[in-house]
Amino acid sequence: MLRLIERNANRCRREEQSEIDRLNNLLAIRVQEHRHKKEQETAAGATRWCACFPMPFSLHLRRDGGGPQAASCYRLKFRPNPAFTPPTGRAMVYHGMVGELWLTSRSYG
């Protein structure tokens, strides 16, 4: 893209400024389109990533006792499911995830 930088500076300034404004507007639109496209790609990737959940895990949920909040405290243990075959290379990370999730009434209520 070429544009006239200087030609009789007094006459060109108004035309140049309107051209600069037009180009900046086009650039802003392109940047917004690019951001929107990236956001859509990220959302689609997250959807694909979570689509196989919870199949990669063996889950065990139980109430945990031993305290005054025993009735409202749950423990979720998870470990890799040996029968799970990852549909993508990224989903292979699930095979390395092991842990516990504790839920209390304060967590969800």
C-alpha positions in Angstrom: 0.0 0.0 0.0 1.5 3.3 -1.0 0.5 6.8 -0.1 1.6 10.2 -0.8 3.8 11.5 2.0 4.4 15.1 0.9 3.2 17.2 -1.9 2.7 20.9 -1.2 2.3 20.2 2.5 -0.5 22.7 3.1 -2.9 21.1 0.7 -2.1 17.5 1.5 -2.4 17.6 5.2 -6.2 17.4 5.3 -6.3 14.7 2.6 -3.4 12.8 4.3 -5.1 13.0 7.7 -8.4 11.6 6.3 -6.4 8.8 4.6 -4.5 8.0 7.8 -7.8 7.9 9.7 -9.3 5.5 7.1 -6.2 3.2 7.3 -6.3 3.2 11.1 -10.0 2.3 11.0 -9.3 -0.6 8.6 -6.5 -1.7 10.8 -8.7 -1.7 13.9 -11.3 -3.7 12.1 -8.7 -6.3 11.0 -7.4 -6.5 14.6 -10.9 -7.1 15.9 -11.5 -9.8 13.3 -8.2 -11.5 14.2 -9.0 -11.4 17.9 -12.5 -12.8 17.3 -11.1 -15.6 15.2 -8.5 -16.4 17.9 -11.2 -16.5 20.6 -13.3 -18.8 18.5 -10.4 -21.1 17.9 -9.6 -21.1 21.7 -13.2 -21.9 22.6 -13.4 -24.7 20.0 -10.1 -26.2 21.4 -11.4 -26.1 24.9 -14.6 -27.8 23.8 -12.6 -30.6 22.1 -10.3 -30.8 25.1 -13.2 -31.3 27.6 -15.3 -33.5 25.2 -13.7 -36.7 26.5 -13.9 -35.7 30.1 -14.5 -37.7 32.5 -13.6 -40.8 30.4 -9.9 -40.5 31.1 -10.4 -41.0 34.8 -11.5 -43.6 37.3 -13.5 -41.5 39.8 -14.4 -42.3 43.4 -16.7 -40.1 45.3 -17.5 -40.5 49.0 -18.6 -38.5 52.0 -15.8 -38.0 54.3 -16.3 -38.2 58.1 -14.5 -37.1 61.1 -15.5 -33.6 61.8 -18.5 -31.3 62.4 -18.9 -30.7 58.7 -18.9 -34.4 57.8 -22.4 -34.4 56.3 -21.4 -31.7 53.8 -17.9 -32.8 52.9 -17.1 -34.9 49.9 -13.9 -36.3 48.6 -13.5 -37.0 44.9 -10.4 -39.1 44.0 -9.4 -39.5 40.4 -6.7 -41.5 38.7 -6.0 -42.4 35.0 -8.4 -44.8 33.5 -6.3 -47.6 31.8 -9.0 -48.3 29.3 -9.1 -44.7 28.0 -7.6 -44.2 24.5 -6.8 -40.5 24.0 -8.5 -39.2 20.8 -5.8 -36.5 20.3 -2.2 -36.0 21.3 -3.2 -33.3 23.7 -5.6 -35.6 25.5 -2.7 -37.8 26.4 -1.9 -35.5 29.3 -4.9 -37.0 31.1 -2.9 -40.1 31.6 -0.6 -38.3 34.0 -3.3 -36.7 36.2 -3.9 -38.1 39.6 -5.4 -36.3 42.6 -8.2 -35.5 45.1 -10.8 -32.8 45.1 -12.4 -31.9 48.4 -15.9 -30.3 48.3 -17.5 -28.7 51.3 -20.7 -26.6 51.6 -18.5 -23.6 51.4 -17.1 -24.7 48.1 -20.4 -24.9 46.2 -23.0 -23.2 48.4 
